[in-house]
Amino acid sequence: MRLKSTVVIAAIMALAPMGADAQILTERNISLQLALSIAQAAMAACKTDGYDVSVAVVDRAGDLKVMLRADTANPHNADLARRKAYTSRTFKVPSMDVAKRTNGPTELSGQRFLADVIPLGGGLPINIGNDTIGALGISGSPTQEGDEKCATAALASVANSLK
């Protein structure tokens, strides 16, 4: 019994200094203004190509920051845009990459069944250096490649803000 008490006391003492080492995290996140600028640039890029789409921007936690929906966009496009952005933010890669690497029976195919993940192209991470601060998702062009093209153009238009 005495040995057991000694072990418990030693364990408590070993954990005590951990509180003193705790630190506050400083994280970058996408602002509402930047998210809105990206969403508007995406809508403009898609409109130039003749597409009425829905655009979603999520923050670093994957939470919706901005949603824009063209007047004639299909109802399901809003949810798909959000999920493409969420997928891209979750894995920190284009959602098209997630679609390709999880296709068929692979070690990663189970990722397709995670809540809110959608293995479709049209989502891109929003990065400052190696830090992913959010993601952009687009849905409504005739192809996934078309959605991704608009997303790429939108991020290129705000590249100076992402330095």
WOHU-V151513 format. One record per helix or strand of 2 or more residues. SS is the DSSP state (A for helix, B for strand). FROM is the first residue (numbers start at 1). TO is the last residue. Records with the same first field share a line. If there is no record, write none. Layout:
SS->FROM-TO ; FROM-TO
This chain:
A->2-20 ; 32-48 ; 75-91 ; 95-101 ; 109-113 ; 144-157 ; 159-162
B->54-59 ; 64-69 ; 123-128 ; 131-139
